[in-house]
């Protein structure tokens, strides 16, 4: 296969050691964040908050969040150019969804007369909401759509990344309480450039199951 997308995905891998002296440029970062903003989500719910760790002070707080567990990821906190906290809203209400529908209309994407009809799409969220108003399992799934989009964008741009479910959600919630604003972060993404000679995962062949083991064409 010679398609560029296949080349991108074959090149993408999980970095194990970053070069702290190499930074993602502002132009590239702006492209990354705009691509993240444009990520798909069920019923265009966008039930998320993305916190970009860039400053030394923020990196120190991120480093501190590994105090109790997942120390294997702690080195990325300061060595990666940036880390993005991908957080979900555990109680995505109909009122919050209405703000997304407002944006649908104001953007010109949705005719104003279809407002009430589109509000009915909130039923997808209601089906995944318990008696306490919690629908975090559903909103967390939307965050992974954004993560998948971001991984490919970074591969296309030649920027390395490390998805990290090994984070302390509770401590992150305390240290970044204001920025997360009630959202829960259970996955983060370090980005930057690998350290030559020290990133043992760099340059290794891709290891995936054969197509016939995972895909059926009927």
Residue pairs with C-beta under 8 A, 6 or more apart in sequence:
4 156
5 152
8 152
8 155
8 156
9 152
9 155
10 206
11 155
12 151
12 152
12 154
12 155
12 161
13 160
13 201
13 202
13 204
13 206
14 161
14 162
14 163
14 201
15 160
15 161
15 162
15 190
15 192
15 194
15 199
15 201
15 202
16 162
16 194
16 199
16 200
16 201
16 202
17 75
17 79
17 194
17 195
17 198
17 199
17 200
18 75
18 76
18 79
18 80
18 81
18 160
18 162
18 190
18 192
18 193
18 194
18 195
18 199
19 79
19 192
19 193
19 194
19 195
19 196
20 78
20 79
20 80
22 81
22 192
22 193
23 81
23 192
24 32
24 81
24 82
24 159
24 191
24 192
28 157
28 159
29 52
29 82
31 153
31 157
32 150
32 153
32 154
32 157
32 159
32 191
33 50
33 52
35 149
35 150
35 153
36 50
36 84
36 146
36 149
36 150
36 153
38 149
39 145
39 146
39 149
39 150
40 145
40 149
41 47
41 48
41 142
41 145
41 146
42 124
42 138
42 141
42 142
43 97
43 121
43 122
43 124
43 125
44 100
44 104
45 92
45 97
45 100
45 125
45 139
45 142
46 100
46 142
47 88
47 89
47 92
47 96
47 139
47 142
48 86
48 87
48 88
48 89
48 139
48 142
48 143
48 146
48 183
49 87
49 89
49 179
49 180
49 181
49 183
50 84
50 85
50 86
50 87
50 146
51 84
51 85
51 87
51 176
51 179
51 180
51 185
52 82
52 83
52 84
52 85
53 59
53 61
53 62
53 77
53 82
53 83
53 84
53 85
54 82
59 77
59 78
59 83
60 78
61 175
61 176
62 77
62 78
62 83
62 175
63 74
63 77
63 78
64 171
64 175
65 77
65 167
65 168
65 171
65 172
65 175
66 73
66 74
66 77
66 167
66 168
67 168
67 171
68 168
68 171
69 166
69 168
70 164
70 166
70 167
70 168
72 166
73 162
73 164
73 166
73 167
73 190
76 83
76 162
76 164
76 190
77 83
77 190
79 192
79 195
80 162
80 190
80 191
80 192
81 191
81 192
81 193
82 190
82 191
82 192
83 188
83 189
83 190
83 191
84 150
84 188
84 189
84 191
85 172
85 176
85 179
85 180
85 185
85 188
86 143
86 146
86 147
86 185
86 187
86 188
86 189
87 143
87 180
87 183
87 184
87 185
87 186
88 136
88 139
88 140
88 142
88 143
88 183
88 184
88 186
89 96
89 136
89 139
89 182
89 183
90 134
90 135
90 136
90 139
90 182
90 183
90 184
91 133
91 134
91 135
91 136
91 182
92 125
92 135
92 138
92 139
93 133
94 119
94 122
94 125
94 126
97 119
97 121
97 122
97 125
98 119
101 110
101 115
101 118
101 119
104 110
104 118
105 111
105 112
105 115
110 118
124 138
125 135
125 138
128 135
128 137
128 138
129 135
129 138
136 184
140 184
140 186
143 187
144 187
147 163
147 187
147 189
150 161
150 189
151 161
151 163
151 189
154 160
154 161
154 191
155 161
159 191
159 192
159 193
160 191
160 192
160 193
160 194
161 189
161 190
161 191
162 189
162 190
162 191
163 187
163 188
163 189
164 187
164 188
164 189
164 190
165 186
165 187
167 185
167 186
167 187
167 188
169 184
169 185
169 186
172 180
172 185
173 180
173 184
173 185
176 185
194 202
